[in-house]
Structures are given as C-alpha cells and as structure tokens.
Amino acid sequence: MKTKSLKESETVELKRSTSEMKEAIIAIVAILNKHQKGELYFGVNNDGTVVGQVIGESTIRDISKAISDHIEPKIYPKINKLSLERKTCIHIEFSGHDILYYAYGQVYMRVGDENKRLSAKEIENIILKKHKEKLRWDTAICEKATLSDISSTKVESFVKKAGLTYDSLENALKKLQLYQDKKLLNTALMLFGKKPQSFFPNAKLRCAVFGTTDTAYPIDMKDFEGDIFYLIEKAEDYILQNIHIGMKVEGLRRIDIPEIDKEAFREAIINAFCHRDYYEYDSVNIAVFKDRVEIRSPGLLYGALTIEKIRTGMVSERRNELIAELFHRVHLIEKWGRGIRLILSKEPTTEFKEVGTHFIVVFHRKEKGTTPRVTPQVTPQVVLTELETKIINEIVKNKKISRSQLAEQLGISQDTIKEYIEKLKKKKMIRRRGRTSSGYWEILQS
C-alpha cells in the first residue's frame, strides 16, 4: 500500500532500508547543499510504498555514527522511530548552513529527486559565490592605512561632485561607506589615497607605443602611479597624444577629431579600472600599435558574463560593486550596463577579447588620409603632430602672433617653429597674409 503524503522530491529522500546507508548519506549531503534542510525515511520504497524497517538495539546509533563518520562538516540530525501504516520506520530530519557538505569526500547537489556529483569547476564556482562578499577586494579592510594616508582635498572634491555636503574627512568617508569601525577600506586608498602605490603596487598604469603591429619595436614606454581618477586621465591623455588628430575650426574655436572616438576609448578606460581584478599584481595597460589601440585589464569577465552577452545585451555583473557605485555617483559609469553599447555606437568595429587572464578592448585605427567617423559637417581629416596642433591653437588665439612669440609660448627654438610652420603650409593648414610687421595668419581648414 502506498502513502500519498510520502513522495521523493528535492527535500525528501525515501530508502527501503538501512542497507542503502551510503546512498542515504549521499542524498542528505545533496539536499543540504541545495536547500540546507530536508527529510529522509528508512522503510519506504522510492515509489512511496511503506515496507517497514527492522530496528535493533543499535540501529539508530549506527545511523547516527554513519552520518557523523561520512559527512563533513558535521551535522546533528534528529533520528526517530515512527509508525507508518502500522509499520515501523525511521525518520531523519537534518539541516545545516555550512555549505559545502561532503559525503565520502565528494560533493553532491540535489536536482529533482536525483543526487548529482559536482565537478571540481562546479565546486569552485559555488565556493566563490558563497564567499563573494568576503573575497571582494574593494570592500576589504586595508589594515595598515590610517586617515593620514587619505587626501582630504581629493575626498572633498569628489563629495561636492557627488552632490553631497563635506563637513569632515572622517564623516565624508563614512557617508561613502569607505570607513568602517575606524578602518579604511581598500577602495578609500585606491580612490583618494595620497600615495596608493605605497599600499598597492598595482596602483599603476603602463603605456607603450609600438612601431609595428606587434610588440617587437617599442617607440615609447611610460608608467604612471597614483589614484584611479589620476590614472584614468593619464590613460586618456596618452592615447590622445599618440593617435592621429584631425581638426576643424568654427569661427575662432578649434575642434579636435581623434581618429578613435574619444568617448568610446574613455569609456573602455573607465571600465578597465572599475572592473579589473585588483588581486592580480598586474596593472591596466595601454598599447598603441600601428593599426590599433588596445586597453588591457587584469581579470576576465566577471560572473556569468561572456563576450556575446556584453555585446548584445545591457547586462552588468560587477567585480567591484563599491568602486562601481562611487563611479556612478560622479557619472563616470551608468548603472545599467550601457558602457559597451556606448562604445559600439561610437566605434562599431571594436573587438572584445579574453586572453590569458586579461580582458582586452581593441580599437582599430583609421588609415592615414581617411575621414574619421564623425558628423557630415566635419571636413576631411588632416593628420597633425602634437606640436603642429599646439601651433594651430596659438594661431587661433592670436592670428597676428609672430614666430618668435610662438617659440616663447611653446618653449622651443625659433628654428623648430620655422620648420613646423613650413610643414603646416605644405599641409595647406595655414598661410601668411600681408607683410611681416602688419601681416597675420590665416587658417585654411574650416
């Protein structure tokens, strides 16, 4: 005869007798790992038929010992005799929250009424998820740091940008959830530290320019150290200094047109510092090649994110929730995962890669002489060096400026000014009108 109230499920296991003790222990562990509590009956078939269980003097003690010997961490179940359909059975109630539980050295998870043995990777993912908060770098305490290591100027500036009131350094840090029980969090040092590199050697940005499409011929290499906001600005400046810049002039206003959209690569830089793995010793790296610019961030995509998911959907899983929240307060990032969409809207050919332990954003450079992807009103691109751009800027400010004045303003020799003036004339960017004393410069690109 069957008992309708007994049916195997994700939290109930039925065993014919204690001869199935090993399977019973595996079931207990699988249920604990999924639901943290459950029930098991000895003396009932898995179809619900009550058959009864022979109970001797040591039966319950033997069950308790088997559970104690073969389940880790230890649990302390309730084991009782009961009568079902006038037949004696054994009922076990168990619970525990010390996930993961092991049976005979293996981990199992309840799936329906079956017990699935987990792989090493599945076990790792569960452990990481369980300890997610404990393992987060951004909310960990920086034990050696004190308030004297924090720049009050940096904090006050940030607080005002965030629309908050600044009264004292300590109160401001508490408002930002960066100071707990008189202890500073890692994020406080990385964002507002006077010298974050004193605590974190990876508070660093590495930049390089290469002469070809690989790293065989480095032309320039620079390292920067400091807080995240400083490093973001340095990364942006470095890219702008080492890619081609087109321009147009509207009235007396000069507008730069980088060959790679500035909003796009700035977003990628911000994302790199926001979502990188700070447990990794490596730094964020900027690599400028002949055909592309790469922004490399330590740490692969977080959680269940994939390249496909970030390209096709507005999804976001954040490795550093606290850093992301603070970036959002000053409008550096959006809360809804719009960063990738912004990048692709500005630079549709952008590639995203995971190589080794790094996430890489690749921006393809425009070929020399092509028109940058800008609005139709913009004139074709003219490639200018950094010095040529500075000269144009000075001429826009003062069309009557002399070569000697240019040399003085820019801190270079008159011979160099003369050389670059000739280059700008050849590029048909400028020409001289009138005599030397009363003449002026005319900007030809408009």
One Martini backbone bead per residue (centre of mass of N, CA, C, O) as a GRO file, in nm:
protein
  446
    1MET     BB    1   0.097   0.035   0.020
    2LYS     BB    2   0.042   0.377  -0.032
    3THR     BB    3   0.170   0.702   0.057
    4LYS     BB    4   0.083   1.011  -0.043
    5SER     BB    5   0.271   1.193   0.152
    6LEU     BB    6   0.501   1.019   0.012
    7LYS     BB    7   0.762   1.188  -0.174
    8GLU     BB    8   0.995   1.244  -0.382
    9SER     BB    9   1.236   1.516  -0.363
   10GLU     BB   10   1.446   1.784  -0.296
   11THR     BB   11   1.374   1.716   0.041
   12VAL     BB   12   1.307   1.402  -0.018
   13GLU     BB   13   1.397   1.072   0.110
   14LEU     BB   14   1.375   0.722   0.006
   15LYS     BB   15   1.427   0.411   0.195
   16ARG     BB   16   1.404   0.079   0.244
   17SER     BB   17   1.695   0.062   0.397
   18THR     BB   18   2.005   0.048   0.568
   19SER     BB   19   2.147  -0.085   0.314
   20GLU     BB   20   2.132   0.236   0.194
   21MET     BB   21   2.333   0.427   0.343
   22LYS     BB   22   2.515   0.564   0.132
   23GLU     BB   23   2.282   0.688  -0.036
   24ALA     BB   24   2.166   0.850   0.201
   25ILE     BB   25   2.410   1.032   0.257
   26ILE     BB   26   2.420   1.159  -0.023
   27ALA     BB   27   2.135   1.283  -0.006
   28ILE     BB   28   2.180   1.469   0.233
   29VAL     BB   29   2.402   1.640   0.100
   30ALA     BB   30   2.244   1.733  -0.152
   31ILE     BB   31   2.023   1.881   0.008
   32LEU     BB   32   2.198   2.074   0.170
   33ASN     BB   33   2.335   2.216  -0.084
   34LYS     BB   34   2.044   2.326  -0.180
   35HIS     BB   35   1.842   2.368   0.112
   36GLN     BB   36   1.960   2.303   0.422
   37LYS     BB   37   1.709   2.093   0.420
   38GLY     BB   38   1.551   1.772   0.541
   39GLU     BB   39   1.435   1.431   0.454
   40LEU     BB   40   1.439   1.083   0.586
   41TYR     BB   41   1.345   0.741   0.495
   42PHE     BB   42   1.316   0.430   0.655
   43GLY     BB   43   1.082   0.198   0.496
   44VAL     BB   44   1.067   0.334   0.195
   45ASN     BB   45   0.996   0.344  -0.107
   46ASN     BB   46   1.042   0.548  -0.392
   47ASP     BB   47   0.710   0.513  -0.446
   48GLY     BB   48   0.580   0.508  -0.127
   49THR     BB   49   0.611   0.229  -0.013
   50VAL     BB   50   0.547   0.066   0.279
   51VAL     BB   51   0.783  -0.176   0.452
   52GLY     BB   52   0.977  -0.125   0.665
   53GLN     BB   53   1.195  -0.144   0.967
   54VAL     BB   54   1.446  -0.294   1.115
   55ILE     BB   55   1.495  -0.264   1.478
   56GLY     BB   56   1.754  -0.238   1.680
   57GLU     BB   57   1.951  -0.142   1.937
   58SER     BB   58   2.174   0.003   1.714
   59THR     BB   59   2.048   0.150   1.469
   60ILE     BB   60   2.045   0.452   1.544
   61ARG     BB   61   2.344   0.464   1.622
   62ASP     BB   62   2.451   0.379   1.339
   63ILE     BB   63   2.337   0.615   1.182
   64SER     BB   64   2.479   0.840   1.339
   65LYS     BB   65   2.769   0.739   1.281
   66ALA     BB   66   2.762   0.750   0.970
   67ILE     BB   67   2.709   1.052   0.952
   68SER     BB   68   2.960   1.141   1.118
   69ASP     BB   69   3.183   0.987   0.936
   70HIS     BB   70   3.065   1.093   0.617
   71ILE     BB   71   3.014   1.399   0.708
   72GLU     BB   72   3.118   1.720   0.572
   73PRO     BB   73   3.034   1.878   0.792
   74LYS     BB   74   2.889   1.851   1.074
   75ILE     BB   75   2.588   1.692   1.185
   76TYR     BB   76   2.257   1.705   1.383
   77PRO     BB   77   2.025   1.492   1.373
   78LYS     BB   78   1.696   1.372   1.375
   79ILE     BB   79   1.619   1.044   1.523
   80ASN     BB   80   1.324   0.843   1.453
   81LYS     BB   81   1.059   0.662   1.540
   82LEU     BB   82   0.783   0.532   1.328
   83SER     BB   83   0.442   0.499   1.217
   84LEU     BB   84   0.350   0.339   0.904
   85GLU     BB   85   0.099   0.156   0.841
   86ARG     BB   86   0.193  -0.026   1.095
   87LYS     BB   87   0.496   0.052   1.042
   88THR     BB   88   0.829   0.055   1.103
   89CYS     BB   89   1.022   0.354   1.105
   90ILE     BB   90   1.261   0.604   0.986
   91HIS     BB   91   1.328   0.945   1.090
   92ILE     BB   92   1.504   1.223   0.926
   93GLU     BB   93   1.627   1.532   1.042
   94PHE     BB   94   1.792   1.801   0.856
   95SER     BB   95   2.058   2.057   0.894
   96GLY     BB   96   2.251   2.327   0.718
   97HIS     BB   97   2.507   2.613   0.647
   98ASP     BB   98   2.803   2.470   0.561
   99ILE     BB   99   2.877   2.536   0.281
  100LEU     BB  100   3.011   2.259   0.193
  101TYR     BB  101   2.908   1.920   0.154
  102TYR     BB  102   3.040   1.593   0.235
  103ALA     BB  103   3.049   1.261   0.078
  104TYR     BB  104   3.305   1.067   0.079
  105GLY     BB  105   3.466   1.334  -0.049
  106GLN     BB  106   3.202   1.441  -0.192
  107VAL     BB  107   2.995   1.639  -0.410
  108TYR     BB  108   2.644   1.718  -0.389
  109MET     BB  109   2.335   1.774  -0.587
  110ARG     BB  110   2.010   1.855  -0.599
  111VAL     BB  111   1.801   1.711  -0.872
  112GLY     BB  112   1.522   1.676  -0.776
  113ASP     BB  113   1.558   1.316  -0.705
  114GLU     BB  114   1.863   1.368  -0.752
  115ASN     BB  115   2.228   1.300  -0.729
  116LYS     BB  116   2.477   1.525  -0.810
  117ARG     BB  117   2.794   1.522  -0.910
  118LEU     BB  118   3.052   1.742  -0.873
  119SER     BB  119   3.271   1.934  -1.008
  120ALA     BB  120   3.542   2.126  -0.960
  121LYS     BB  121   3.419   2.380  -1.097
  122GLU     BB  122   3.150   2.383  -0.945
  123ILE     BB  123   3.273   2.409  -0.665
  124GLU     BB  124   3.424   2.674  -0.713
  125ASN     BB  125   3.171   2.848  -0.778
  126ILE     BB  126   3.031   2.811  -0.504
  127ILE     BB  127   3.253   2.925  -0.326
  128LEU     BB  128   3.267   3.203  -0.460
  129LYS     BB  129   2.974   3.279  -0.405
  130LYS     BB  130   2.973   3.249  -0.097
  131HIS     BB  131   3.252   3.446  -0.082
  132LYS     BB  132   3.211   3.713  -0.230
  133GLU     BB  133   3.230   3.928  -0.006
  134LYS     BB  134   3.500   3.828   0.124
  135LEU     BB  135   3.664   3.852  -0.167
  136ARG     BB  136   3.633   4.145  -0.190
  137TRP     BB  137   3.847   4.404  -0.244
  138ASP     BB  138   3.684   4.680  -0.207
  139THR     BB  139   3.576   4.578   0.106
  140ALA     BB  140   3.840   4.560   0.220
  141ILE     BB  141   4.077   4.594   0.463
  142CYS     BB  142   4.331   4.837   0.533
  143GLU     BB  143   4.526   4.786   0.797
  144LYS     BB  144   4.772   5.016   0.764
  145ALA     BB  145   4.572   5.239   0.739
  146THR     BB  146   4.510   5.592   0.762
  147LEU     BB  147   4.383   5.908   0.748
  148SER     BB  148   4.672   6.026   0.663
  149ASP     BB  149   4.651   5.868   0.368
  150ILE     BB  150   4.435   6.081   0.303
  151SER     BB  151   4.290   6.305   0.077
  152SER     BB  152   4.090   6.570   0.146
  153THR     BB  153   4.076   6.704  -0.132
  154LYS     BB  154   3.969   6.462  -0.292
  155VAL     BB  155   3.715   6.412  -0.124
  156GLU     BB  156   3.582   6.690  -0.145
  157SER     BB  157   3.559   6.693  -0.453
  158PHE     BB  158   3.384   6.440  -0.478
  159VAL     BB  159   3.145   6.519  -0.295
  160LYS     BB  160   3.057   6.763  -0.466
  161LYS     BB  161   3.006   6.603  -0.731
  162ALA     BB  162   2.787   6.415  -0.569
  163GLY     BB  163   2.604   6.621  -0.392
  164LEU     BB  164   2.751   6.663  -0.121
  165THR     BB  165   2.843   6.721   0.213
  166TYR     BB  166   3.125   6.875   0.358
  167ASP     BB  167   3.284   6.844   0.691
  168SER     BB  168   3.462   6.572   0.705
  169LEU     BB  169   3.662   6.317   0.644
  170GLU     BB  170   3.527   6.096   0.815
  171ASN     BB  171   3.229   6.149   0.731
  172ALA     BB  172   3.267   6.117   0.426
  173LEU     BB  173   3.365   5.820   0.434
  174LYS     BB  174   3.109   5.711   0.567
  175LYS     BB  175   2.909   5.794   0.344
  176LEU     BB  176   3.090   5.611   0.132
  177GLN     BB  177   3.172   5.338   0.279
  178LEU     BB  178   3.512   5.365   0.372
  179TYR     BB  179   3.447   5.370   0.698
  180GLN     BB  180   3.503   5.105   0.940
  181ASP     BB  181   3.576   5.085   1.253
  182LYS     BB  182   3.833   5.264   1.194
  183LYS     BB  183   3.850   5.153   0.889
  184LEU     BB  184   3.996   5.120   0.584
  185LEU     BB  185   3.934   5.075   0.263
  186ASN     BB  186   4.074   5.005  -0.029
  187THR     BB  187   3.914   5.219  -0.195
  188ALA     BB  188   4.009   5.470  -0.046
  189LEU     BB  189   4.305   5.448  -0.144
  190MET     BB  190   4.256   5.420  -0.460
  191LEU     BB  191   4.097   5.706  -0.478
  192PHE     BB  192   4.232   5.897  -0.206
  193GLY     BB  193   4.520   5.857  -0.195
  194LYS     BB  194   4.828   5.991  -0.177
  195LYS     BB  195   4.975   5.678  -0.197
  196PRO     BB  196   4.867   5.391  -0.319
  197GLN     BB  197   5.146   5.247  -0.394
  198SER     BB  198   5.224   5.186  -0.091
  199PHE     BB  199   4.994   4.948  -0.085
  200PHE     BB  200   4.966   4.921  -0.418
  201PRO     BB  201   5.153   4.818  -0.685
  202ASN     BB  202   4.882   4.827  -0.890
  203ALA     BB  203   4.879   5.152  -0.886
  204LYS     BB  204   4.884   5.132  -1.223
  205LEU     BB  205   5.015   5.254  -1.544
  206ARG     BB  206   5.072   5.116  -1.873
  207CYS     BB  207   5.259   5.250  -2.153
  208ALA     BB  208   5.264   5.206  -2.524
  209VAL     BB  209   5.459   5.230  -2.827
  210PHE     BB  210   5.441   5.082  -3.156
  211GLY     BB  211   5.575   5.048  -3.488
  212THR     BB  212   5.382   4.808  -3.517
  213THR     BB  213   5.170   4.509  -3.481
  214ASP     BB  214   5.379   4.466  -3.251
  215THR     BB  215   5.630   4.434  -2.975
  216ALA     BB  216   5.921   4.464  -3.118
  217TYR     BB  217   5.890   4.808  -3.151
  218PRO     BB  218   5.956   5.025  -2.927
  219ILE     BB  219   5.908   5.384  -2.876
  220ASP     BB  220   5.726   5.400  -2.605
  221MET     BB  221   5.749   5.429  -2.233
  222LYS     BB  222   5.503   5.443  -1.958
  223ASP     BB  223   5.462   5.518  -1.608
  224PHE     BB  224   5.191   5.525  -1.365
  225GLU     BB  225   5.105   5.670  -1.042
  226GLY     BB  226   4.799   5.630  -0.846
  227ASP     BB  227   4.499   5.714  -0.862
  228ILE     BB  228   4.237   5.636  -1.055
  229PHE     BB  229   4.168   5.918  -1.168
  230TYR     BB  230   4.452   5.980  -1.266
  231LEU     BB  231   4.486   5.727  -1.454
  232ILE     BB  232   4.257   5.789  -1.647
  233GLU     BB  233   4.372   6.058  -1.755
  234LYS     BB  234   4.645   5.942  -1.856
  235ALA     BB  235   4.529   5.742  -2.058
  236GLU     BB  236   4.385   5.947  -2.234
  237ASP     BB  237   4.629   6.125  -2.304
  238TYR     BB  238   4.806   5.907  -2.435
  239ILE     BB  239   4.625   5.846  -2.673
  240LEU     BB  240   4.603   6.137  -2.789
  241GLN     BB  241   4.925   6.162  -2.831
  242ASN     BB  242   4.925   5.867  -3.029
  243ILE     BB  243   4.716   5.979  -3.227
  244HIS     BB  244   4.530   6.095  -3.466
  245ILE     BB  245   4.443   6.447  -3.539
  246GLY     BB  246   4.185   6.615  -3.625
  247MET     BB  247   4.023   6.919  -3.774
  248LYS     BB  248   3.829   7.214  -3.687
  249VAL     BB  249   3.696   7.547  -3.764
  250GLU     BB  250   3.488   7.764  -3.559
  251GLY     BB  251   3.588   8.039  -3.608
  252LEU     BB  252   3.777   8.049  -3.301
  253ARG     BB  253   3.717   7.736  -3.293
  254ARG     BB  254   3.874   7.437  -3.204
  255ILE     BB  255   3.829   7.095  -3.331
  256ASP     BB  256   3.885   6.782  -3.231
  257ILE     BB  257   3.958   6.461  -3.428
  258PRO     BB  258   3.985   6.165  -3.349
  259GLU     BB  259   4.030   5.850  -3.489
  260ILE     BB  260   3.923   5.785  -3.204
  261ASP     BB  261   3.675   5.791  -3.007
  262LYS     BB  262   3.676   5.938  -2.702
  263GLU     BB  263   3.431   5.811  -2.558
  264ALA     BB  264   3.506   5.516  -2.611
  265PHE     BB  265   3.794   5.501  -2.473
  266ARG     BB  266   3.706   5.614  -2.201
  267GLU     BB  267   3.509   5.389  -2.126
  268ALA     BB  268   3.723   5.161  -2.133
  269ILE     BB  269   3.901   5.276  -1.912
  270ILE     BB  270   3.697   5.286  -1.683
  271ASN     BB  271   3.628   4.983  -1.690
  272ALA     BB  272   3.909   4.878  -1.626
  273PHE     BB  273   3.921   5.009  -1.333
  274CYS     BB  274   3.646   4.904  -1.221
  275HIS     BB  275   3.668   4.567  -1.319
  276ARG     BB  276   3.917   4.478  -1.214
  277ASP     BB  277   4.165   4.269  -1.072
  278TYR     BB  278   4.320   4.354  -0.763
  279TYR     BB  279   4.469   4.078  -0.701
  280GLU     BB  280   4.628   4.147  -0.933
  281TYR     BB  281   4.945   4.272  -0.999
  282ASP     BB  282   4.871   4.395  -1.239
  283SER     BB  283   4.805   4.633  -1.483
  284VAL     BB  284   4.693   4.870  -1.667
  285ASN     BB  285   4.704   4.866  -2.034
  286ILE     BB  286   4.855   5.060  -2.300
  287ALA     BB  287   4.841   4.989  -2.661
  288VAL     BB  288   5.013   5.132  -2.941
  289PHE     BB  289   4.958   5.071  -3.269
  290LYS     BB  290   4.951   5.101  -3.605
  291ASP     BB  291   4.633   4.956  -3.614
  292ARG     BB  292   4.597   4.991  -3.287
  293VAL     BB  293   4.414   4.990  -2.970
  294GLU     BB  294   4.488   4.873  -2.636
  295ILE     BB  295   4.289   4.763  -2.350
  296ARG     BB  296   4.422   4.622  -2.051
  297SER     BB  297   4.269   4.392  -1.811
  298PRO     BB  298   4.274   4.247  -1.518
  299GLY     BB  299   4.063   4.010  -1.575
  300LEU     BB  300   3.793   3.857  -1.637
  301LEU     BB  301   3.495   3.811  -1.677
  302TYR     BB  302   3.225   3.831  -1.469
  303GLY     BB  303   3.085   3.560  -1.388
  304ALA     BB  304   2.839   3.502  -1.656
  305LEU     BB  305   2.994   3.651  -1.853
  306THR     BB  306   3.017   3.735  -2.202
  307ILE     BB  307   3.086   3.855  -2.501
  308GLU     BB  308   2.801   3.823  -2.615
  309LYS     BB  309   2.644   3.959  -2.380
  310ILE     BB  310   2.784   4.246  -2.396
  311ARG     BB  311   2.703   4.300  -2.703
  312THR     BB  312   2.366   4.234  -2.681
  313GLY     BB  313   2.346   4.340  -2.374
  314MET     BB  314   2.229   4.515  -2.077
  315VAL     BB  315   2.481   4.397  -1.888
  316SER     BB  316   2.585   4.356  -1.529
  317GLU     BB  317   2.888   4.247  -1.361
  318ARG     BB  318   3.046   4.319  -1.049
  319ARG     BB  319   3.347   4.303  -0.888
  320ASN     BB  320   3.326   4.630  -0.794
  321GLU     BB  321   3.071   4.771  -0.641
  322LEU     BB  322   3.187   5.018  -0.493
  323ILE     BB  323   3.332   5.151  -0.727
  324ALA     BB  324   3.085   5.169  -0.912
  325GLU     BB  325   2.914   5.348  -0.725
  326LEU     BB  326   3.115   5.589  -0.721
  327PHE     BB  327   3.120   5.638  -1.024
  328HIS     BB  328   2.816   5.698  -1.044
  329ARG     BB  329   2.805   5.954  -0.863
  330VAL     BB  330   3.009   6.099  -1.103
  331HIS     BB  331   2.930   5.987  -1.397
  332LEU     BB  332   3.123   5.751  -1.520
  333ILE     BB  333   2.880   5.551  -1.489
  334GLU     BB  334   2.640   5.323  -1.552
  335LYS     BB  335   2.403   5.101  -1.407
  336TRP     BB  336   2.293   4.949  -1.700
  337GLY     BB  337   2.521   4.854  -1.903
  338ARG     BB  338   2.605   5.093  -2.141
  339GLY     BB  339   2.908   5.095  -2.223
  340ILE     BB  340   2.922   4.902  -2.469
  341ARG     BB  341   2.713   5.047  -2.640
  342LEU     BB  342   2.868   5.311  -2.664
  343ILE     BB  343   3.118   5.203  -2.802
  344LEU     BB  344   2.964   5.078  -3.054
  345SER     BB  345   2.833   5.348  -3.148
  346LYS     BB  346   3.122   5.484  -3.205
  347GLU     BB  347   3.280   5.179  -3.245
  348PRO     BB  348   3.181   4.907  -3.428
  349THR     BB  349   3.482   4.751  -3.453
  350THR     BB  350   3.504   4.663  -3.181
  351GLU     BB  351   3.695   4.453  -2.968
  352PHE     BB  352   3.655   4.154  -2.760
  353LYS     BB  353   3.881   3.998  -2.519
  354GLU     BB  354   4.022   3.681  -2.397
  355VAL     BB  355   4.357   3.671  -2.252
  356GLY     BB  356   4.412   3.469  -2.033
  357THR     BB  357   4.382   3.718  -1.765
  358HIS     BB  358   4.259   3.914  -1.992
  359PHE     BB  359   4.089   4.207  -2.082
  360ILE     BB  360   4.021   4.322  -2.425
  361VAL     BB  361   4.031   4.631  -2.602
  362VAL     BB  362   3.977   4.697  -2.958
  363PHE     BB  363   4.099   4.963  -3.161
  364HIS     BB  364   4.072   5.072  -3.479
  365ARG     BB  365   4.256   5.234  -3.697
  366LYS     BB  366   4.291   5.478  -3.914
  367GLU     BB  367   4.379   5.557  -4.210
  368LYS     BB  368   4.568   5.754  -4.373
  369GLY     BB  369   4.338   6.004  -4.506
  370THR     BB  370   4.090   5.947  -4.370
  371THR     BB  371   3.773   5.975  -4.253
  372PRO     BB  372   3.629   6.024  -3.983
  373ARG     BB  373   3.367   5.921  -3.763
  374VAL     BB  374   3.159   6.179  -3.839
  375THR     BB  375   3.001   6.437  -3.908
  376PRO     BB  376   2.925   6.581  -4.218
  377GLN     BB  377   3.045   6.877  -4.143
  378VAL     BB  378   3.317   6.756  -4.148
  379THR     BB  379   3.621   6.771  -4.244
  380PRO     BB  380   3.873   6.637  -4.360
  381GLN     BB  381   4.144   6.480  -4.251
  382VAL     BB  382   4.423   6.610  -4.064
  383VAL     BB  383   4.743   6.524  -3.990
  384LEU     BB  384   4.874   6.587  -3.661
  385THR     BB  385   5.086   6.689  -3.453
  386GLU     BB  386   5.130   6.806  -3.146
  387LEU     BB  387   5.282   7.067  -3.230
  388GLU     BB  388   5.094   7.156  -3.457
  389THR     BB  389   4.849   7.187  -3.275
  390LYS     BB  390   4.969   7.411  -3.093
  391ILE     BB  391   5.010   7.621  -3.313
  392ILE     BB  392   4.717   7.645  -3.398
  393ASN     BB  393   4.611   7.739  -3.126
  394GLU     BB  394   4.772   8.008  -3.119
  395ILE     BB  395   4.653   8.124  -3.383
  396VAL     BB  396   4.358   8.128  -3.294
  397LYS     BB  397   4.412   8.331  -3.062
  398ASN     BB  398   4.656   8.472  -3.260
  399LYS     BB  399   4.689   8.582  -3.587
  400LYS     BB  400   4.960   8.783  -3.515
  401ILE     BB  401   5.160   8.589  -3.445
  402SER     BB  402   5.487   8.522  -3.401
  403ARG     BB  403   5.756   8.321  -3.411
  404SER     BB  404   5.880   8.419  -3.142
  405GLN     BB  405   5.618   8.387  -2.979
  406LEU     BB  406   5.582   8.089  -3.027
  407ALA     BB  407   5.848   7.999  -2.898
  408GLU     BB  408   5.783   8.112  -2.616
  409GLN     BB  409   5.508   7.968  -2.560
  410LEU     BB  410   5.641   7.661  -2.629
  411GLY     BB  411   5.953   7.628  -2.557
  412ILE     BB  412   6.109   7.682  -2.838
  413SER     BB  413   6.264   7.717  -3.117
  414GLN     BB  414   6.267   7.904  -3.407
  415ASP     BB  415   6.356   7.677  -3.597
  416THR     BB  416   6.126   7.486  -3.527
  417ILE     BB  417   5.897   7.672  -3.604
  418LYS     BB  418   5.977   7.703  -3.899
  419GLU     BB  419   5.953   7.402  -3.974
  420TYR     BB  420   5.642   7.373  -3.890
  421ILE     BB  421   5.525   7.591  -4.066
  422GLU     BB  422   5.599   7.452  -4.334
  423LYS     BB  423   5.431   7.199  -4.284
  424LEU     BB  424   5.154   7.347  -4.265
  425LYS     BB  425   5.165   7.462  -4.551
  426LYS     BB  426   5.180   7.185  -4.702
  427LYS     BB  427   4.896   7.101  -4.560
  428LYS     BB  428   4.704   7.349  -4.587
  429MET     BB  429   4.649   7.513  -4.299
  430ILE     BB  430   4.835   7.768  -4.370
  431ARG     BB  431   4.879   8.135  -4.409
  432ARG     BB  432   5.032   8.433  -4.513
  433ARG     BB  433   4.935   8.774  -4.452
  434GLY     BB  434   5.125   9.001  -4.548
  435ARG     BB  435   5.340   9.157  -4.371
  436THR     BB  436   5.539   9.108  -4.112
  437SER     BB  437   5.430   9.348  -3.926
  438SER     BB  438   5.102   9.340  -4.046
  439GLY     BB  439   5.042   9.054  -4.045
  440TYR     BB  440   4.872   8.726  -4.087
  441TRP     BB  441   4.699   8.440  -4.005
  442GLU     BB  442   4.556   8.168  -4.199
  443ILE     BB  443   4.300   7.946  -4.186
  444LEU     BB  444   4.211   7.688  -4.417
  445GLN     BB  445   4.062   7.507  -4.222
  446SER     BB  446   3.674   7.492  -4.193
   0.00000   0.00000   0.00000
